[in-house]
Amino acid sequence: MKLRVGYELRYTFPQATPSIIMLNVHYTRASDLEVPDHIVISPSVPISGYRDGYGNWCSRIVAPAGPVLISSNSTIRDRGFPDPVVADAAQVPVEQLPDEAIVFLLPSRFCDSDKLLDLAWTEFGSAKPGWGRVQAVCDFVHQRITFGYGFARPSRTASEAYQEGQGVCRDYAHLAIAFCRALNIPARYCTGYLGDIGTPPPYPPGDFAAWFEAYLDGRWHTFDPRNHVPRIGRVLIARGRDAADVAIITTFGPNKLESFRVWTDEV
């Protein structure tokens, strides 16, 4: 199948503002692009790029003072299958984990797993290690948090999401990641496109989505405690320890987001 993916972000900057944009499709999906996902800035400014420590593509600009439109529109091929379920995937002992997975066991800014250690083992210690334990975490988080865009708060940590019992997709992912790390399961935060293919209408407005990956049986597996079912058409943009590593735009100065539109549509 083919998906049309893209966005239009309208900002107002009171002054020229250095910014980092992380909105290109992840390099692991770049070969699936039929139309390049070039970032278009209006008014036009120079764009330079680099890869961060997690392999994500980052674009640097100096946004000019005044209104600025950041947009992209591209087409990508997708297998059209739901997220794989590998129910017998086993947990890997910490001493056998590859070096690159260790960082995803540690507490991070929003995934404060050290504060949830006792709770994690109380709630999930009896669950079958491996896929069953991660699924138990997702079941718990899905029930614990009430979703609502009005509940969004960019500073909320995983432990605060647990206490408050509300949030948006990033809060579901942060809490599940923190629980997994407390249980010695490497987990990393993911952001990208996720449309409504295969789900019943009515469909909500388009948005970027957050989910996570857990390291089991020698590879990374996708889990989504917000949607809580395997989904079709997931297109990765970036991975990191938590949302702080994969912000769609980081600005080094004040700004106002005037409007926000995202699409992920089957062609």
Sequence and secondary structure as in RCSB ss.txt:
>XXXX:A:sequence
MKLRVGYELRYTFPQATPSIIMLNVHYTRASDLEVPDHIVISPSVPISGYRDGYGNWCSRIVAPAGPVLISSNST
IRDRGFPDPVVADAAQVPVEQLPDEAIVFLLPSRFCDSDKLLDLAWTEFGSAKPGWGRVQAVCDFVHQRITFGYG
FARPSRTASEAYQEGQGVCRDYAHLAIAFCRALNIPARYCTGYLGDIGTPPPYPPGDFAAWFEAYLDGRWHTFDP
RNHVPRIGRVLIARGRDAADVAIITTFGPNKLESFRVWTDEV
>XXXX:A:secstr
 EEEEEEEEEEEESS EEEEE  S  GGGGGGEEE    EEES    EEEE TTS EEEEEEE SEEEEEEEEEE
EE         TT     GGGS HHHHGGGS  SS  GGGGHHHHHHHHTTS TTHHHHHHHHHHHHHH EE GG
G  TT  HHHHHHH EE HHHHHHHHHHHHHHTT  EEEEEEEE  TTS S      EEEEEEEEETTEEEEE T
TT S  S EEEEEEESSGGGS SEEESS  EEEEEEEEEEE 
